[in-house]
Amino acid sequence: GWDTASSSAHWSEKNTVQKHDDEVHDWWGKNNRKWNLLIDQVAQLDEELKQDLEKLKPLTKHMDKSAIEWILTMKRGNELMQENDPAVLPIKYEELTSHPHKVLTEIFSFCELEYQERVVQYALNTLTVNKAKPSFHITEPFDSSFNNLMQKFSYKL
């Protein structure tokens, strides 16, 4: 949660591009296109977040937006896992970095792909266990949704 949200927020801050006077391109799309679609099409279906839709759209801090994106993504992923959707293979990043050979073998098998040592070697050379990112302030009332999910997935608050 903290790591993912921090990563996408940092990417957006670092890679924001102003084109012309009226165009901003960042993680949230051209002039917030991705953000607006996320709120209009996904958040409005979420029982918890739809009560505060009017507070979501005007959010401007990348960290807040990243936290909301993480909440919605994790909730949907969890729903699919609960449904035992055969098209979903849950993988925790921590597992991938701790046991890349084992996890990648599972992924190859799940995707019906031939095992590729080259991919495993690349992973062994590039994957690193990240230091946990520090927590950050999330605008209320969305902080409780974030914290509840962190606990549900056994992450430290």
PATI-992210 format. One record per residue: residue number from 0; residue in three letters; x, z, y of N, C-alpha, C in turn. Coordinates in pm, 1 decimal. Layout:
+-----+-----+----------+----------+----------+----------+----------+----------+----------+----------+----------+
:   i :  aa :     n_c1 :     n_c3 :     n_c2 :    ca_c1 :    ca_c3 :    ca_c2 :     c_c1 :     c_c3 :     c_c2 :
+-----+-----+----------+----------+----------+----------+----------+----------+----------+----------+----------+
: NUM : ALA :        X :        Z :        Y :        X :        Z :        Y :        X :        Z :        Y :
...
+-----+-----+----------+----------+----------+----------+----------+----------+----------+----------+----------+
END
This chain:
+-----+-----+----------+----------+----------+----------+----------+----------+----------+----------+----------+
:   i :  aa :     n_c1 :     n_c3 :     n_c2 :    ca_c1 :    ca_c3 :    ca_c2 :     c_c1 :     c_c3 :     c_c2 :
+-----+-----+----------+----------+----------+----------+----------+----------+----------+----------+----------+
:   0 : GLY :     80.4 :      0.0 :   -119.6 :      0.0 :      0.0 :      0.0 :     84.7 :      0.0 :    126.0 :
:   1 : TRP :    162.2 :    107.6 :    141.7 :    245.9 :    117.7 :    261.9 :    345.6 :      2.9 :    264.2 :
:   2 : ASP :    406.2 :    -23.2 :    147.5 :    510.0 :   -126.5 :    140.4 :    453.3 :   -264.8 :    168.7 :
:   3 : THR :    342.2 :   -296.2 :    105.0 :    282.3 :   -428.9 :    121.6 :    235.3 :   -450.4 :    264.8 :
:   4 : ALA :    163.5 :   -352.6 :    317.6 :    113.0 :   -365.4 :    454.6 :    228.8 :   -373.9 :    554.1 :
:   5 : SER :    331.3 :   -292.2 :    533.6 :    447.6 :   -296.9 :    623.0 :    516.1 :   -432.5 :    616.7 :
:   6 : SER :    526.3 :   -486.8 :    495.6 :    593.6 :   -615.0 :    477.1 :    521.5 :   -728.5 :    549.3 :
:   7 : SER :    390.9 :   -739.6 :    529.7 :    318.9 :   -849.9 :    595.2 :    311.2 :   -828.9 :    746.6 :
:   8 : ALA :    298.7 :   -703.9 :    789.9 :    296.4 :   -677.2 :    934.1 :    431.0 :   -713.5 :    996.6 :
:   9 : HIS :    538.5 :   -673.6 :    930.0 :    672.6 :   -705.3 :    981.0 :    693.4 :   -856.8 :    984.6 :
:  10 : TRP :    651.5 :   -926.1 :    878.3 :    666.3 :  -1071.4 :    874.2 :    593.2 :  -1134.1 :    992.3 :
:  11 : SER :    471.8 :  -1087.6 :   1016.3 :    392.3 :  -1145.2 :   1124.3 :    456.6 :  -1120.5 :   1260.3 :
:  12 : GLU :    504.6 :   -998.9 :   1282.1 :    569.4 :   -967.6 :   1409.4 :    694.2 :  -1053.1 :   1429.8 :
:  13 : LYS :    770.6 :  -1070.6 :   1322.5 :    896.9 :  -1143.3 :   1330.0 :    876.9 :  -1294.4 :   1342.4 :
:  14 : ASN :    770.2 :  -1346.1 :   1285.3 :    752.1 :  -1491.1 :   1277.2 :    638.1 :  -1546.4 :   1362.3 :
:  15 : THR :    585.6 :  -1466.9 :   1452.3 :    480.0 :  -1516.6 :   1539.9 :    535.9 :  -1626.6 :   1629.8 :
:  16 : VAL :    460.9 :  -1734.9 :   1639.2 :    501.9 :  -1849.1 :   1721.1 :    390.2 :  -1879.6 :   1820.1 :
:  17 : GLN :    427.3 :  -1890.1 :   1946.3 :    332.7 :  -1929.9 :   2051.1 :    347.5 :  -2079.5 :   2071.3 :
:  18 : LYS :    238.8 :  -2153.1 :   2048.2 :    241.3 :  -2298.3 :   2069.4 :    145.0 :  -2328.9 :   2182.7 :
:  19 : HIS :    196.4 :  -2395.6 :   2280.8 :    117.2 :  -2425.3 :   2400.2 :     72.3 :  -2292.7 :   2461.1 :
:  20 : ASP :    -19.9 :  -2295.6 :   2550.7 :    -65.2 :  -2171.6 :   2613.0 :   -174.8 :  -2103.1 :   2533.6 :
:  21 : ASP :   -241.2 :  -2177.6 :   2448.1 :   -360.9 :  -2123.2 :   2384.6 :   -352.5 :  -2113.3 :   2232.3 :
:  22 : GLU :   -231.9 :  -2121.5 :   2175.6 :   -219.8 :  -2122.5 :   2030.6 :   -115.3 :  -2023.0 :   1983.1 :
:  23 : VAL :   -157.3 :  -1930.2 :   1898.3 :    -65.8 :  -1834.7 :   1836.6 :    -72.6 :  -1855.6 :   1685.6 :
:  24 : HIS :     43.9 :  -1867.9 :   1622.4 :     52.5 :  -1883.3 :   1477.0 :    126.4 :  -1761.9 :   1421.5 :
:  25 : ASP :     63.3 :  -1690.5 :   1329.5 :    127.8 :  -1577.2 :   1264.6 :     66.9 :  -1558.8 :   1126.1 :
:  26 : TRP :     90.1 :  -1443.4 :   1063.9 :     37.3 :  -1413.8 :    930.6 :   -113.9 :  -1432.6 :    926.0 :
:  27 : TRP :   -178.5 :  -1413.5 :   1037.3 :   -325.2 :  -1415.0 :   1043.6 :   -380.0 :  -1553.0 :   1074.5 :
:  28 : GLY :   -293.6 :  -1652.8 :   1071.8 :   -336.3 :  -1790.6 :   1090.8 :   -332.8 :  -1831.4 :   1236.9 :
:  29 : LYS :   -363.0 :  -1957.1 :   1257.4 :   -367.6 :  -2010.4 :   1393.5 :   -481.0 :  -1941.3 :   1468.4 :
:  30 : ASN :   -444.6 :  -1872.1 :   1575.2 :   -541.8 :  -1800.0 :   1658.5 :   -634.2 :  -1711.1 :   1575.8 :
:  31 : ASN :   -577.0 :  -1640.0 :   1480.3 :   -650.4 :  -1542.9 :   1398.1 :   -748.6 :  -1605.4 :   1299.3 :
:  32 : ARG :   -732.1 :  -1731.1 :   1266.9 :   -826.8 :  -1797.9 :   1176.3 :   -838.3 :  -1724.1 :   1042.4 :
:  33 : LYS :   -725.2 :  -1691.7 :    981.2 :   -727.9 :  -1621.1 :    852.7 :   -794.3 :  -1484.1 :    868.5 :
:  34 : TRP :   -759.4 :  -1413.0 :    974.3 :   -815.9 :  -1280.4 :    997.8 :   -967.9 :  -1289.4 :   1013.0 :
:  35 : ASN :  -1014.2 :  -1382.6 :   1093.2 :  -1158.7 :  -1396.7 :   1114.8 :  -1232.0 :  -1431.3 :    985.7 :
:  36 : LEU :  -1173.8 :  -1518.4 :    904.4 :  -1235.7 :  -1552.8 :    776.1 :  -1236.2 :  -1432.7 :    681.8 :
:  37 : LEU :  -1128.7 :  -1356.1 :    682.4 :  -1121.1 :  -1236.7 :    598.8 :  -1233.8 :  -1139.5 :    633.9 :
:  38 : ILE :  -1258.5 :  -1122.4 :    760.7 :  -1363.9 :  -1030.8 :    804.2 :  -1501.9 :  -1091.0 :    778.5 :
:  39 : ASP :  -1520.8 :  -1216.5 :    819.4 :  -1652.5 :  -1280.3 :    807.7 :  -1695.2 :  -1304.8 :    663.4 :
:  40 : GLN :  -1599.7 :  -1336.2 :    577.4 :  -1637.4 :  -1375.8 :    442.2 :  -1606.8 :  -1272.4 :    334.4 :
:  41 : VAL :  -1514.4 :  -1182.0 :    360.9 :  -1477.2 :  -1086.2 :    257.3 :  -1518.5 :   -943.9 :    294.9 :
:  42 : ALA :  -1480.4 :   -898.9 :    413.5 :  -1510.5 :   -761.3 :    452.8 :  -1660.2 :   -735.2 :    459.7 :
:  43 : GLN :  -1736.1 :   -835.3 :    496.8 :  -1880.9 :   -814.2 :    507.1 :  -1945.4 :   -789.9 :    370.5 :
:  44 : LEU :  -1874.8 :   -822.0 :    262.8 :  -1925.7 :   -798.0 :    127.7 :  -1883.3 :   -662.0 :     73.2 :
:  45 : ASP :  -1793.7 :   -595.6 :    143.2 :  -1742.9 :   -466.3 :     98.9 :  -1836.0 :   -355.5 :    147.0 :
:  46 : GLU :  -1887.9 :   -278.4 :     53.4 :  -1985.3 :   -173.5 :     86.6 :  -1932.6 :    -75.1 :    190.8 :
:  47 : GLU :  -1807.3 :    -40.9 :    180.6 :  -1748.1 :     57.3 :    270.9 :  -1716.5 :     -1.4 :    408.7 :
:  48 : LEU :  -1652.4 :   -117.1 :    411.2 :  -1605.4 :   -173.8 :    537.6 :  -1714.2 :   -244.0 :    617.5 :
:  49 : LYS :  -1816.8 :   -293.0 :    551.0 :  -1918.6 :   -368.6 :    624.4 :  -1992.2 :   -282.7 :    727.2 :
:  50 : GLN :  -1986.7 :   -151.7 :    709.6 :  -2050.5 :    -61.6 :    805.9 :  -1977.7 :    -61.6 :    940.2 :
:  51 : ASP :  -1853.5 :   -104.6 :    939.3 :  -1771.6 :   -101.6 :   1060.5 :  -1717.9 :   -238.9 :   1097.8 :
:  52 : LEU :  -1792.2 :   -343.6 :   1065.9 :  -1745.6 :   -479.8 :   1095.1 :  -1713.4 :   -500.4 :   1242.5 :
:  53 : GLU :  -1794.2 :   -440.6 :   1329.1 :  -1771.4 :   -460.2 :   1472.7 :  -1639.6 :   -398.0 :   1518.1 :
:  54 : LYS :  -1585.0 :   -304.8 :   1440.0 :  -1455.5 :   -244.3 :   1473.0 :  -1338.7 :   -321.5 :   1411.0 :
:  55 : LEU :  -1368.4 :   -402.4 :   1309.9 :  -1261.7 :   -475.2 :   1241.0 :  -1211.0 :   -595.2 :   1319.2 :
:  56 : LYS :  -1302.9 :   -679.0 :   1361.5 :  -1263.7 :   -806.9 :   1421.4 :  -1169.3 :   -791.5 :   1541.3 :
:  57 : PRO :  -1193.2 :   -695.4 :   1630.2 :  -1104.4 :   -685.5 :   1747.1 :   -969.6 :   -617.1 :   1720.8 :
:  58 : LEU :   -942.4 :   -573.4 :   1596.9 :   -812.4 :   -511.1 :   1570.6 :   -700.7 :   -608.4 :   1608.1 :
:  59 : THR :   -597.3 :   -557.4 :   1671.2 :   -486.7 :   -643.8 :   1713.7 :   -352.9 :   -604.4 :   1651.6 :
:  60 : LYS :   -338.8 :   -478.7 :   1609.7 :   -211.3 :   -434.3 :   1553.0 :   -193.0 :   -494.7 :   1414.1 :
:  61 : HIS :    -75.7 :   -553.2 :   1393.0 :    -46.3 :   -614.7 :   1263.4 :    -57.4 :   -513.5 :   1149.5 :
:  62 : MET :    -16.1 :   -389.6 :   1173.1 :    -23.4 :   -286.7 :   1068.4 :   -168.3 :   -260.1 :   1028.8 :
:  63 : ASP :   -257.3 :   -250.5 :   1125.9 :   -399.2 :   -229.6 :   1094.4 :   -454.6 :   -346.1 :   1013.3 :
:  64 : LYS :   -426.0 :   -466.0 :   1058.5 :   -475.9 :   -584.1 :    988.3 :   -419.4 :   -590.5 :    846.4 :
:  65 : SER :   -291.9 :   -560.6 :    833.2 :   -229.2 :   -563.2 :    701.5 :   -289.7 :   -457.8 :    609.5 :
:  66 : ALA :   -320.8 :   -342.3 :    664.3 :   -384.6 :   -237.5 :    583.9 :   -522.7 :   -282.3 :    537.1 :
:  67 : ILE :   -598.7 :   -345.7 :    624.2 :   -731.9 :   -395.5 :    586.9 :   -719.1 :   -503.5 :    480.1 :
:  68 : GLU :   -624.1 :   -593.8 :    497.6 :   -603.5 :   -699.1 :    397.3 :   -568.1 :   -636.8 :    261.8 :
:  69 : TRP :   -483.0 :   -535.3 :    262.0 :   -445.0 :   -467.5 :    138.3 :   -566.3 :   -400.6 :     74.4 :
:  70 : ILE :   -647.0 :   -332.9 :    155.2 :   -767.6 :   -266.6 :    103.2 :   -856.9 :   -367.8 :     32.4 :
:  71 : LEU :   -886.8 :   -477.2 :     99.5 :   -977.6 :   -577.2 :     42.7 :   -918.7 :   -642.6 :    -82.2 :
:  72 : THR :   -790.7 :   -671.2 :    -79.4 :   -725.1 :   -733.4 :   -194.3 :   -723.7 :   -639.4 :   -314.2 :
:  73 : MET :   -687.3 :   -514.5 :   -291.8 :   -680.5 :   -418.4 :   -401.5 :   -819.0 :   -387.6 :   -457.7 :
:  74 : LYS :   -917.7 :   -379.7 :   -371.4 :  -1053.3 :   -354.6 :   -420.9 :  -1100.1 :   -468.6 :   -510.3 :
:  75 : ARG :  -1076.5 :   -591.8 :   -467.2 :  -1119.2 :   -706.6 :   -548.2 :  -1040.4 :   -713.8 :   -678.3 :
:  76 : GLY :   -912.4 :   -690.4 :   -671.1 :   -831.6 :   -687.9 :   -792.6 :   -878.8 :   -581.0 :   -889.0 :
:  77 : ASN :   -912.2 :   -464.6 :   -837.1 :   -961.7 :   -355.4 :   -920.1 :  -1095.8 :   -391.8 :   -984.2 :
:  78 : GLU :  -1183.0 :   -456.4 :   -907.2 :  -1311.9 :   -500.4 :   -963.6 :  -1288.8 :   -594.4 :  -1081.7 :
:  79 : LEU :  -1198.4 :   -688.5 :  -1065.8 :  -1169.6 :   -783.8 :  -1173.4 :  -1110.0 :   -713.4 :  -1295.2 :
:  80 : MET :  -1025.7 :   -613.4 :  -1272.4 :   -969.6 :   -537.6 :  -1384.6 :  -1079.3 :   -459.3 :  -1456.6 :
:  81 : GLN :  -1171.1 :   -400.2 :  -1379.3 :  -1280.9 :   -324.1 :  -1439.5 :  -1372.4 :   -413.6 :  -1521.8 :
:  82 : GLU :  -1385.9 :   -538.3 :  -1479.5 :  -1469.4 :   -634.4 :  -1552.3 :  -1396.2 :   -691.2 :  -1673.4 :
:  83 : ASN :  -1270.4 :   -650.3 :  -1691.3 :  -1185.8 :   -705.9 :  -1797.6 :  -1182.0 :   -857.5 :  -1791.3 :
:  84 : ASP :  -1172.1 :   -909.1 :  -1671.5 :  -1164.6 :  -1053.7 :  -1651.3 :  -1040.9 :  -1106.8 :  -1723.7 :
:  85 : PRO :  -1060.5 :  -1198.6 :  -1817.3 :   -945.9 :  -1248.1 :  -1893.9 :   -848.6 :  -1332.4 :  -1810.9 :
:  86 : ALA :   -886.8 :  -1368.0 :  -1689.4 :   -799.1 :  -1448.1 :  -1604.0 :   -710.7 :  -1360.8 :  -1515.6 :
:  87 : VAL :   -715.0 :  -1228.0 :  -1534.7 :   -639.2 :  -1136.2 :  -1449.9 :   -538.2 :  -1058.6 :  -1534.0 :
:  88 : LEU :   -414.7 :  -1060.4 :  -1489.6 :   -308.6 :   -980.6 :  -1551.1 :   -255.0 :   -886.7 :  -1443.8 :
:  89 : PRO :   -291.5 :   -759.4 :  -1450.1 :   -242.1 :   -666.2 :  -1348.3 :    -92.0 :   -640.8 :  -1365.5 :
:  90 : ILE :    -19.2 :   -656.5 :  -1257.4 :    125.6 :   -631.5 :  -1257.0 :    157.4 :   -548.0 :  -1133.7 :
:  91 : LYS :    221.9 :   -435.2 :  -1155.5 :    268.9 :   -355.6 :  -1042.6 :    410.8 :   -400.9 :  -1009.0 :
:  92 : TYR :    436.0 :   -415.5 :   -881.4 :    569.4 :   -456.8 :   -836.7 :    675.9 :   -361.5 :   -890.9 :
:  93 : GLU :    642.5 :   -234.1 :   -893.7 :    737.5 :   -133.9 :   -942.7 :    774.3 :   -160.5 :  -1089.2 :
:  94 : GLU :    677.2 :   -203.6 :  -1168.0 :    704.2 :   -238.3 :  -1308.4 :    792.6 :   -362.5 :  -1317.6 :
:  95 : LEU :    762.2 :   -460.5 :  -1234.1 :    840.6 :   -584.1 :  -1234.1 :    986.6 :   -556.7 :  -1199.3 :
:  96 : THR :   1009.9 :   -472.7 :  -1098.9 :   1148.1 :   -444.7 :  -1059.4 :   1218.9 :   -353.4 :  -1159.0 :
:  97 : SER :   1145.0 :   -266.7 :  -1225.5 :   1205.6 :   -175.6 :  -1323.2 :   1231.8 :   -242.2 :  -1458.0 :
:  98 : HIS :   1142.8 :   -332.7 :  -1497.3 :   1151.6 :   -396.9 :  -1629.3 :   1124.3 :   -546.4 :  -1617.2 :
:  99 : PRO :   1208.1 :   -618.0 :  -1543.8 :   1178.0 :   -759.0 :  -1517.6 :   1167.7 :   -844.9 :  -1643.6 :
: 100 : HIS :   1255.1 :   -823.1 :  -1738.3 :   1252.2 :   -905.3 :  -1859.8 :   1119.0 :   -886.6 :  -1932.8 :
: 101 : LYS :   1079.9 :   -763.9 :  -1953.2 :    955.0 :   -732.4 :  -2023.8 :    833.8 :   -788.9 :  -1949.3 :
: 102 : VAL :    827.1 :   -764.4 :  -1819.3 :    711.2 :   -807.2 :  -1740.5 :    704.3 :   -959.6 :  -1730.9 :
: 103 : LEU :    816.5 :  -1023.4 :  -1707.9 :    815.4 :  -1170.3 :  -1700.1 :    777.3 :  -1233.5 :  -1833.8 :
: 104 : THR :    819.9 :  -1173.0 :  -1943.3 :    779.2 :  -1222.1 :  -2075.1 :    627.4 :  -1213.2 :  -2089.4 :
: 105 : GLU :    569.0 :  -1103.2 :  -2042.8 :    422.5 :  -1088.7 :  -2044.5 :    355.9 :  -1196.1 :  -1958.4 :
: 106 : ILE :    412.9 :  -1222.4 :  -1842.5 :    355.6 :  -1323.0 :  -1752.0 :    362.8 :  -1461.9 :  -1814.8 :
: 107 : PHE :    477.7 :  -1496.5 :  -1871.0 :    489.9 :  -1626.8 :  -1938.5 :    383.2 :  -1640.9 :  -2046.1 :
: 108 : SER :    369.5 :  -1539.0 :  -2127.7 :    272.9 :  -1542.8 :  -2237.4 :    130.3 :  -1554.7 :  -2184.1 :
: 109 : PHE :     98.1 :  -1473.1 :  -2085.7 :    -36.3 :  -1473.0 :  -2027.6 :    -71.9 :  -1610.4 :  -1970.4 :
: 110 : CYS :     23.9 :  -1672.9 :  -1905.4 :      1.7 :  -1803.7 :  -1842.2 :     22.5 :  -1920.3 :  -1939.3 :
: 111 : GLU :     51.9 :  -1885.3 :  -2064.4 :     77.7 :  -1986.9 :  -2166.6 :    190.7 :  -2080.8 :  -2124.5 :
: 112 : LEU :    294.8 :  -2018.3 :  -2070.8 :    413.9 :  -2091.9 :  -2029.6 :    526.5 :  -2064.2 :  -2127.9 :
: 113 : GLU :    612.7 :  -2159.3 :  -2141.1 :    730.5 :  -2141.6 :  -2224.4 :    824.2 :  -2042.8 :  -2154.7 :
: 114 : TYR :    881.9 :  -1952.7 :  -2233.4 :    978.9 :  -1857.9 :  -2179.9 :   1094.6 :  -1935.3 :  -2116.7 :
: 115 : GLN :   1135.5 :  -1892.1 :  -1997.0 :   1246.2 :  -1959.6 :  -1928.7 :   1350.3 :  -1856.5 :  -1886.8 :
: 116 : GLU :   1460.6 :  -1859.6 :  -1954.5 :   1569.3 :  -1765.9 :  -1926.2 :   1616.9 :  -1779.1 :  -1781.6 :
: 117 : ARG :   1615.5 :  -1899.7 :  -1728.6 :   1659.5 :  -1923.8 :  -1590.5 :   1575.9 :  -1841.2 :  -1492.1 :
: 118 : VAL :   1446.0 :  -1833.5 :  -1515.6 :   1357.0 :  -1755.1 :  -1428.6 :   1389.1 :  -1606.9 :  -1441.9 :
: 119 : VAL :   1409.5 :  -1562.3 :  -1565.0 :   1442.4 :  -1421.5 :  -1588.2 :   1575.1 :  -1387.0 :  -1521.1 :
: 120 : GLN :   1674.2 :  -1473.3 :  -1534.0 :   1803.9 :  -1448.4 :  -1470.9 :   1791.5 :  -1442.9 :  -1318.6 :
: 121 : TYR :   1711.6 :  -1532.8 :  -1264.4 :   1688.2 :  -1530.4 :  -1119.5 :   1627.5 :  -1396.0 :  -1078.8 :
: 122 : ALA :   1528.3 :  -1351.6 :  -1154.2 :   1463.4 :  -1223.5 :  -1123.8 :   1563.1 :  -1108.7 :  -1133.0 :
: 123 : LEU :   1643.8 :  -1109.1 :  -1237.6 :   1742.8 :  -1002.3 :  -1253.8 :   1842.3 :   -999.4 :  -1138.3 :
: 124 : ASN :   1871.9 :  -1115.4 :  -1083.2 :   1967.9 :  -1124.3 :   -972.6 :   1906.7 :  -1096.9 :   -835.9 :
: 125 : THR :   1776.1 :  -1111.3 :   -822.4 :   1716.3 :  -1099.8 :   -689.0 :   1621.7 :   -981.6 :   -671.2 :
: 126 : LEU :   1555.7 :   -938.4 :   -776.9 :   1461.6 :   -827.5 :   -762.3 :   1536.1 :   -697.1 :   -740.4 :
: 127 : THR :   1487.4 :   -618.4 :   -648.7 :   1545.4 :   -486.8 :   -625.4 :   1433.4 :   -385.5 :   -610.5 :
: 128 : VAL :   1463.4 :   -265.6 :   -651.8 :   1368.4 :   -157.3 :   -631.6 :   1374.2 :   -122.5 :   -483.7 :
: 129 : ASN :   1263.0 :   -135.5 :   -417.2 :   1259.5 :   -107.1 :   -273.7 :   1247.3 :     42.0 :   -248.6 :
: 130 : LYS :   1312.9 :     85.8 :   -143.7 :   1288.0 :    221.5 :    -96.8 :   1146.1 :    223.4 :    -42.9 :
: 131 : ALA :   1074.6 :    329.1 :    -73.3 :    936.8 :    339.2 :    -25.0 :    935.8 :    336.3 :    127.4 :
: 132 : LYS :    846.6 :    258.0 :    182.1 :    832.3 :    249.7 :    328.1 :    759.7 :    375.0 :    377.0 :
: 133 : PRO :    791.7 :    418.6 :    496.1 :    721.5 :    535.9 :    549.0 :    575.7 :    502.4 :    578.9 :
: 134 : SER :    494.0 :    604.1 :    573.6 :    353.0 :    584.2 :    607.6 :    342.3 :    552.9 :    756.6 :
: 135 : PHE :    229.5 :    500.1 :    796.5 :    206.9 :    465.9 :    936.6 :     62.6 :    497.6 :    971.3 :
: 136 : HIS :     35.3 :    502.3 :   1098.6 :   -100.4 :    532.6 :   1143.9 :   -189.5 :    411.0 :   1123.1 :
: 137 : ILE :   -306.1 :    434.8 :   1064.3 :   -407.5 :    330.7 :   1047.5 :   -528.1 :    373.7 :   1129.9 :
: 138 : THR :   -580.5 :    281.8 :   1206.3 :   -694.8 :    311.4 :   1291.6 :   -811.6 :    365.4 :   1210.1 :
: 139 : GLU :   -872.8 :    472.3 :   1260.9 :   -993.6 :    525.9 :   1196.8 :  -1108.0 :    428.3 :   1218.6 :
: 140 : PRO :  -1200.7 :    420.4 :   1130.9 :  -1224.7 :    495.9 :   1008.4 :  -1160.6 :    433.7 :    885.3 :
: 141 : PHE :  -1070.7 :    337.7 :    902.6 :  -1017.2 :    261.7 :    789.8 :   -907.8 :    336.3 :    714.4 :
: 142 : ASP :   -853.1 :    440.1 :    776.6 :   -748.1 :    517.7 :    711.8 :   -796.1 :    582.2 :    582.4 :
: 143 : SER :   -921.4 :    627.7 :    579.3 :   -971.3 :    693.4 :    457.9 :   -983.7 :    594.3 :    342.1 :
: 144 : SER :  -1026.7 :    471.1 :    369.0 :  -1033.9 :    368.9 :    263.7 :   -895.0 :    342.2 :    206.4 :
: 145 : PHE :   -798.4 :    329.2 :    295.0 :   -660.4 :    303.1 :    253.5 :   -608.4 :    418.6 :    168.2 :
: 146 : ASN :   -624.0 :    540.5 :    218.0 :   -573.2 :    657.9 :    146.9 :   -641.7 :    676.6 :     11.7 :
: 147 : ASN :   -771.8 :    652.4 :      5.2 :   -844.2 :    665.1 :   -121.8 :   -790.2 :    567.6 :   -225.9 :
: 148 : LEU :   -763.5 :    445.4 :   -183.4 :   -708.8 :    346.3 :   -277.0 :   -566.5 :    381.6 :   -318.9 :
: 149 : MET :   -488.1 :    431.5 :   -225.7 :   -351.8 :    473.1 :   -260.1 :   -357.0 :    577.5 :   -372.0 :
: 150 : GLN :   -446.2 :    673.6 :   -358.6 :   -459.2 :    777.4 :   -460.6 :   -511.9 :    719.5 :   -591.7 :
: 151 : LYS :   -608.6 :    631.2 :   -582.5 :   -666.9 :    570.0 :   -702.3 :   -560.5 :    499.2 :   -785.5 :
: 152 : PHE :   -465.2 :    434.9 :   -718.9 :   -360.4 :    362.0 :   -788.7 :   -233.5 :    445.6 :   -807.2 :
: 153 : SER :   -246.5 :    576.7 :   -786.8 :   -138.1 :    673.3 :   -811.8 :    -16.2 :    653.4 :   -722.7 :
: 154 : TYR :    -39.0 :    612.9 :   -598.6 :     70.0 :    602.5 :   -501.9 :     70.4 :    727.2 :   -414.2 :
: 155 : LYS :    188.5 :    763.4 :   -367.9 :    201.5 :    880.5 :   -281.3 :    148.1 :    849.0 :   -142.7 :
: 156 : LEU :     85.1 :    948.3 :    -82.5 :     35.3 :    931.2 :     55.0 :    139.6 :    970.9 :    155.7 :
+-----+-----+----------+----------+----------+----------+----------+----------+----------+----------+----------+
END
